[in-house]
Amino acid sequence: MNKIYNNLSVENLMKTEWFNQFDSFQQDEIIRGLDDNLNVFIYAKKEFDDWQMCQLRLGLEENLDVSIYANPELNSFQMEEIREGLKKNVDVSIYAKKEFDSEQMEQIRLGLENGLDVSIYAKTKFSDGQMEEIREGLEANVDVSIYAKPEFDYLQMEQIRKGLEANLDTSFYAKKYFEYNQMREIRFGLVNNLNVSIYAKTEFDWEQMEQIRLGLEDNVDVSIYAKPELGCKEMEYSRFSF
């Protein structure tokens, strides 16, 4: 193929059987590379679709070592994240693995760009949302070990992170059996220095917790309605009755 490239003009190359094996979108990427005097034979392969070819072409234009991601098992979005990491001179070997999807790769890349210890979350057991919450915690210098656990979903992690950033005692709600909205109600109570132990209980759903919290904020005797058998509407009625 290199011999063909050296001996034929772009116009003549476009007439060859080799060139015609590619679809029109792939051909367009090859022509763009040829016009820019790139070594298109790095990506002019049937196993790469046109989007993958595009990422390889862009990498060649940027003088990057595209061999790191010239792997047909990586989709174009994964290739793009590796290319972006190469441009920022981060150690892409940490995430240039097909096991990570592009969104996970992005979170690892952003952590590397900020000089974070990404080994804490660069694990396939964490979703990209969980990775983001751990990354933001690291950036805020909080103890992410409290919530960097797969059993917490990213919404739960967010509530724990926000509590840590506010120097709250997250031990009241950093428990996997609380849903994120229950965690949020407990966090709101801690922010307002309320006795959250009154409602930080699994028998209350988040809407019941909210009514108890609002009552505490208004100095209402919530013991009258802080009962799991009462629905949130009944609690609300009781709260407004005082």
C-alpha positions in Angstrom: 0.0 0.0 0.0 2.8 2.4 0.7 4.1 1.8 -2.7 0.7 2.7 -4.2 0.8 5.9 -2.1 4.2 6.9 -3.2 3.7 6.2 -6.9 0.1 7.4 -7.5 -1.4 10.9 -7.2 -4.5 11.3 -5.0 -6.7 11.4 -8.1 -5.3 8.1 -9.4 -5.3 6.5 -6.0 -9.0 7.2 -5.9 -9.5 5.0 -8.9 -7.8 1.9 -7.4 -9.5 -1.3 -6.2 -7.9 -0.7 -2.8 -9.5 2.7 -2.4 -12.9 1.5 -3.6 -13.1 -1.1 -0.8 -14.0 1.8 1.6 -17.3 3.4 1.9 -17.7 7.1 0.9 -17.3 8.4 4.5 -14.1 6.4 5.0 -12.8 7.6 1.6 -13.4 11.1 2.7 -11.2 10.7 5.7 -8.5 9.1 3.6 -8.6 11.9 1.1 -8.4 14.5 3.9 -5.3 12.8 5.2 -3.7 12.6 1.8 -4.4 16.3 1.2 -2.5 17.0 4.5 0.4 14.7 3.6 -0.4 12.4 6.5 0.5 8.7 6.6 -3.0 7.6 6.0 -2.1 3.9 5.9 -2.1 4.0 9.7 -5.9 4.3 9.6 -6.9 3.4 6.1 -8.1 0.0 7.2 -11.5 -1.6 6.7 -11.7 -2.4 10.5 -11.9 1.4 11.3 -15.2 3.2 10.6 -15.1 6.8 9.4 -15.5 8.2 13.0 -12.5 6.2 14.2 -10.5 7.2 11.1 -11.4 10.8 11.9 -9.9 10.5 15.4 -6.7 8.9 14.1 -6.4 11.6 11.4 -6.8 14.4 13.9 -4.1 12.7 16.1 -1.7 12.6 13.2 -2.4 16.2 12.4 -1.5 17.0 16.0 1.7 14.9 15.8 0.5 12.5 18.5 1.4 8.9 18.9 -1.8 7.5 17.5 -0.5 3.9 17.9 -1.7 4.2 21.5 -5.3 4.2 20.4 -5.2 2.8 16.8 -7.3 -0.1 18.0 -10.5 -1.0 16.3 -11.9 -2.3 19.6 -12.0 1.3 20.8 -14.9 3.3 19.5 -14.4 6.9 18.3 -15.5 8.4 21.6 -12.9 6.4 23.5 -10.3 7.3 20.9 -11.2 11.0 21.4 -10.7 10.8 25.1 -7.3 9.2 24.6 -6.4 11.8 22.0 -7.3 14.6 24.4 -5.2 13.0 27.1 -2.2 12.8 24.8 -2.6 16.5 23.9 -2.4 17.3 27.7 0.6 15.0 28.2 -1.1 12.9 30.8 -0.5 9.2 31.4 -3.2 7.8 29.1 -2.1 4.2 29.8 -4.1 4.5 33.0 -7.4 4.6 31.1 -6.6 3.7 27.4 -8.4 0.4 27.9 -11.5 -0.9 26.1 -13.0 -1.8 29.5 -13.6 1.9 30.3 -16.3 3.6 28.3 -15.7 7.1 27.0 -17.5 8.8 29.9 -15.4 6.9 32.4 -12.2 7.8 30.4 -13.2 11.5 30.5 -13.5 11.5 34.3 -10.1 9.8 34.7 -8.5 12.2 32.2 -9.9 15.2 34.0 -8.5 13.9 37.2 -5.1 13.4 35.7 -5.1 16.9 34.2 -5.7 18.2 37.7 -3.0 16.1 39.3 -5.3 13.9 41.3 -4.7 10.4 42.5 -7.1 8.8 40.0 -6.2 5.3 41.3 -8.9 5.8 43.8 -11.6 5.7 41.2 -10.1 4.5 37.9 -11.8 1.2 38.3 -14.5 -0.3 36.1 -16.7 -1.0 39.1 -17.5 2.7 39.2 -19.8 4.4 36.7 -18.8 7.7 35.1 -21.2 9.4 37.5 -19.6 7.8 40.6 -16.2 8.7 39.2 -17.2 12.3 38.8 -18.4 12.5 42.4 -15.2 11.0 43.7 -13.1 13.3 41.4 -15.0 16.4 42.7 -14.4 15.3 46.2 -10.7 14.9 45.6 -10.6 18.4 44.1 -12.3 19.7 47.3 -9.8 17.8 49.5 -12.5 15.9 51.4 -12.1 12.3 52.7 -13.6 10.5 49.7 -13.0 7.1 51.3 -16.2 7.7 53.2 -18.2 7.3 50.0 -15.9 5.9 47.3 -17.7 2.7 47.5 -19.7 0.9 44.6 -22.7 0.4 46.9 -23.4 4.1 46.8 -24.9 5.4 43.5 -23.7 8.7 42.2 -26.7 10.6 43.6 -25.9 9.2 47.1 -22.3 10.1 46.6 -23.3 13.6 45.7 -25.1 14.1 49.0 -22.2 12.7 51.0 -19.7 14.8 49.1 -21.7 18.0 49.7 -22.0 17.2 53.4 -18.2 16.7 53.7 -17.6 19.9 51.8 -19.8 21.7 54.3 -18.0 20.0 57.3 -21.1 18.2 58.3 -21.3 15.0 60.3 -22.2 12.7 57.4 -22.2 9.7 59.6 -25.9 10.4 60.2 -26.7 9.6 56.6 -23.7 8.0 54.8 -25.4 4.7 54.8 -26.3 2.7 51.7 -29.9 2.0 53.0 -30.8 5.7 52.7 -31.9 6.8 49.3 -30.3 10.0 48.0 -33.4 12.1 48.7 -33.5 10.9 52.2 -29.8 11.8 52.5 -30.6 15.2 51.2 -33.3 15.8 53.9 -30.9 14.8 56.6 -28.2 17.0 55.1 -30.5 20.0 55.0 -31.3 19.4 58.7 -27.6 19.3 59.6 -27.0 22.5 57.7 -29.6 24.1 60.0 -28.3 22.5 63.1 -31.4 20.5 63.7 -31.7 17.3 65.7 -31.8 15.0 62.7 -31.7 11.9 64.8 -35.5 12.4 65.2 -36.1 11.6 61.5 -32.9 10.0 60.2 -34.5 6.7 60.2 -35.3 4.2 57.4 -39.0 4.0 58.4 -39.5 7.6 57.1 -39.5 8.2 53.4 -37.9 11.5 52.1 -41.3 13.3 52.0 -42.0 12.4 55.6 -38.5 13.5 56.6 -39.1 16.8 54.8 -42.2 17.5 56.9 -40.4 16.6 60.1 -37.5 18.8 59.1 -39.7 21.8 58.3 -41.4 21.4 61.6 -38.1 21.4 63.5 -37.2 24.6 61.6 -40.4 26.2 62.8 -39.9 25.0 66.3 -43.0 22.8 66.1 -43.3 19.8 68.5 -42.8 17.2 65.8 -43.2 14.3 68.2 -46.9 14.7 67.6 -46.6 13.7 64.0 -43.2 12.1 63.5 -44.7 8.7 63.2 -44.0 6.4 60.2 -47.7 5.4 59.9 -48.6 9.0 59.0 -48.3 9.9 55.4 -46.5 13.1 54.3 -49.8 14.9 53.7 -51.1 14.0 57.2 -47.8 15.2 58.6 -48.1 18.5 56.7 -51.6 19.0 58.0 -50.4 18.4 61.5 -47.5 20.8 61.0 -49.7 23.6 59.9 -52.1 23.0 62.8 -49.6 24.3 65.3 
